[in-house]
């Protein structure tokens, strides 16, 4: 039996009201992510295609959390270990733990079969009415059955953020002998319990276009997914990919970490943001701040790296630009942190003027969901 | 040890059988209740049947406990994977005779491509299957318990009524005694034949009533005893169902805690194996192409920044650890303790690897 304190930071929401509020908070926050992507596009940080892809990943994340909220709708309301209770990472990320998403992926794989075995929603409601009128009892079991049905329907509807969202390649342009692609994929990091979106600009000098190449594309996909750990620096990921996959030249790799989510009510992070939230003492709808990080690694130049074997072709290797100060530590060219937060919290933040929070780009959500980018 | 699929199928069959037996006992109790309503007094819930059910559910639970312990053996596959990541393959060792660097870079490449995602998913899915099995059994036990309990409540109030009626009859019988003695005395001293005949017929009437009441008392007494026996059986059954439900809860709890810990542990191990690569290879390779002076400058500046960051990280991590460590360890200890208490025999057998001996 593993005797480890590794799940210490997982907290379980057994209280039905708390669980619903938690998912409500997420529904609100993920709604703003797409707007931030649009804002970044407007100011030129992302091009249109990248902003669209990022917004799509944020949308999938929202769909997954919506499905989870349905799964746990009856938490604490029916007896027994099912429906269970949502577990989330309380100390680091504020997001649900990765196992929730793994279970969701397993459920999604057999959702259609499960759905066929369940009575339709109308019948369940009819039975609820009967139980209420005939037995004068609360139809908890039936409500649970209906919540599971809705959960599986959400799974069948698709568009979910799974623990692993395989790489897809988008053709950008042809430049002489090479083709440029934007490869994007996303994983839910199992160590930090945070969603990570990767964007890679790469040039392809192979004979067959990458997505149509049955030899290199599956290998490249598997390689990228196996290396998508939050603990690995971009330099390690890009360098390994450059060395292992022939005829592909990664030019730029970006990793967007969506999170952590801070909330005075739910999470136990320490540091300046937690202090700001405590001081703000905001009502539930405004008690949150979502930090996200864009790590960026660009290639400085290419160098010849000799022949592959005695009779192989000439290979080239990328030399990456590293941040002169923090580069060795971050393994990236640049790192930008951003924060989305509601008006009230932003006001307290401005008043407290914590030096540690100064470098963060702030996006303030105003009335009616308006987004104001501030320094 | 049989493979997981076979074991799951075995357990499913056993759960089905156990459920059929449990349902049958509840059915017997229900039927007995209907017979009671119909006025029959024969009740045939044999103690033997209950014992049979107990024996069977014990067998089933042992099997499921073994299944849970057996997940340990399933997870042995993980350690093989980890060993493969850590060590060199045969071919890599052969290459190592000629070039250490080439052999190491081959291992690194293999490690970069390795993934245990599918195994983790498999572990979660298997544990989920067992939880569903247990949950089904638990739901059934709770439903049966509810049914028998409603039944018992009705019977208890009926018995109360019966006892009250019995008491009333007894009081009435007791109250008749003085009247009868009084009549007998009066008959003894009565001289007038006509009056005496009247008194005697009165006495006869009273005696007839007395006998009827005594007979009624017997019937009521018998009914009360039958009900009492029924209630006793019902209570035993409810206790047994309750106990079985507790066992299911212990099994589910143990399984869920273990799976949670395992997934996190294996994942952490893979991560740390993979993160090791950035210490030794990747960085050195990149630095070859970068000018030396720039490198030195970078390293000097980085030392200061990194130290600060590390300190901050360490302090944050430490705080979180302190808050939760105690809580979770206690939870885990409780789950383990409950499991050990109930399945000491199986754990011992598993540890000695003593199956079918």
Boltz contact constraints between the chains, C-beta under 6 A:
constraints:
  - contact:
      token1: [A, 2]
      token2: [B, 261]
      max_distance: 6.0
  - contact:
      token1: [A, 2]
      token2: [B, 262]
      max_distance: 6.0
  - contact:
      token1: [A, 2]
      token2: [B, 265]
      max_distance: 6.0
  - contact:
      token1: [A, 4]
      token2: [B, 265]
      max_distance: 6.0
  - contact:
      token1: [A, 5]
      token2: [B, 325]
      max_distance: 6.0
  - contact:
      token1: [A, 6]
      token2: [B, 264]
      max_distance: 6.0
  - contact:
      token1: [A, 6]
      token2: [B, 265]
      max_distance: 6.0
  - contact:
      token1: [A, 7]
      token2: [B, 260]
      max_distance: 6.0
  - contact:
      token1: [A, 7]
      token2: [B, 261]
      max_distance: 6.0
  - contact:
      token1: [A, 7]
      token2: [B, 264]
      max_distance: 6.0
  - contact:
      token1: [A, 7]
      token2: [B, 328]
      max_distance: 6.0
  - contact:
      token1: [A, 8]
      token2: [B, 324]
      max_distance: 6.0
  - contact:
      token1: [A, 8]
      token2: [B, 325]
      max_distance: 6.0
  - contact:
      token1: [A, 8]
      token2: [B, 328]
      max_distance: 6.0
  - contact:
      token1: [A, 9]
      token2: [B, 320]
      max_distance: 6.0
  - contact:
      token1: [A, 9]
      token2: [B, 324]
      max_distance: 6.0
  - contact:
      token1: [A, 80]
      token2: [B, 138]
      max_distance: 6.0
  - contact:
      token1: [A, 81]
      token2: [B, 252]
      max_distance: 6.0
  - contact:
      token1: [A, 82]
      token2: [B, 135]
      max_distance: 6.0
  - contact:
      token1: [A, 91]
      token2: [B, 320]
      max_distance: 6.0
  - contact:
      token1: [A, 99]
      token2: [B, 263]
      max_distance: 6.0
  - contact:
      token1: [A, 102]
      token2: [B, 124]
      max_distance: 6.0
  - contact:
      token1: [A, 106]
      token2: [B, 125]
      max_distance: 6.0
  - contact:
      token1: [A, 190]
      token2: [B, 267]
      max_distance: 6.0
  - contact:
      token1: [A, 191]
      token2: [B, 271]
      max_distance: 6.0
  - contact:
      token1: [A, 223]
      token2: [B, 113]
      max_distance: 6.0
  - contact:
      token1: [A, 226]
      token2: [B, 113]
      max_distance: 6.0
  - contact:
      token1: [A, 226]
      token2: [B, 115]
      max_distance: 6.0
  - contact:
      token1: [A, 227]
      token2: [B, 112]
      max_distance: 6.0
  - contact:
      token1: [A, 229]
      token2: [B, 271]
      max_distance: 6.0
  - contact:
      token1: [A, 229]
      token2: [B, 274]
      max_distance: 6.0
  - contact:
      token1: [A, 231]
      token2: [B, 271]
      max_distance: 6.0
  - contact:
      token1: [A, 231]
      token2: [B, 275]
      max_distance: 6.0
  - contact:
      token1: [A, 233]
      token2: [B, 278]
      max_distance: 6.0
  - contact:
      token1: [A, 236]
      token2: [B, 278]
      max_distance: 6.0
  - contact:
      token1: [A, 236]
      token2: [B, 282]
      max_distance: 6.0
  - contact:
      token1: [A, 239]
      token2: [B, 282]
      max_distance: 6.0
  - contact:
      token1: [A, 240]
      token2: [B, 112]
      max_distance: 6.0
  - contact:
      token1: [A, 244]
      token2: [B, 109]
      max_distance: 6.0
  - contact:
      token1: [A, 270]
      token2: [B, 316]
      max_distance: 6.0
  - contact:
      token1: [A, 270]
      token2: [B, 319]
      max_distance: 6.0
  - contact:
      token1: [A, 303]
      token2: [B, 289]
      max_distance: 6.0
  - contact:
      token1: [A, 319]
      token2: [B, 289]
      max_distance: 6.0
  - contact:
      token1: [A, 320]
      token2: [B, 286]
      max_distance: 6.0
  - contact:
      token1: [A, 324]
      token2: [B, 298]
      max_distance: 6.0
  - contact:
      token1: [A, 325]
      token2: [B, 301]
      max_distance: 6.0
  - contact:
      token1: [A, 326]
      token2: [B, 305]
      max_distance: 6.0
  - contact:
      token1: [A, 327]
      token2: [B, 298]
      max_distance: 6.0
  - contact:
      token1: [A, 328]
      token2: [B, 298]
      max_distance: 6.0
  - contact:
      token1: [A, 328]
      token2: [B, 302]
      max_distance: 6.0
  - contact:
      token1: [A, 329]
      token2: [B, 302]
      max_distance: 6.0
  - contact:
      token1: [A, 329]
      token2: [B, 306]
      max_distance: 6.0
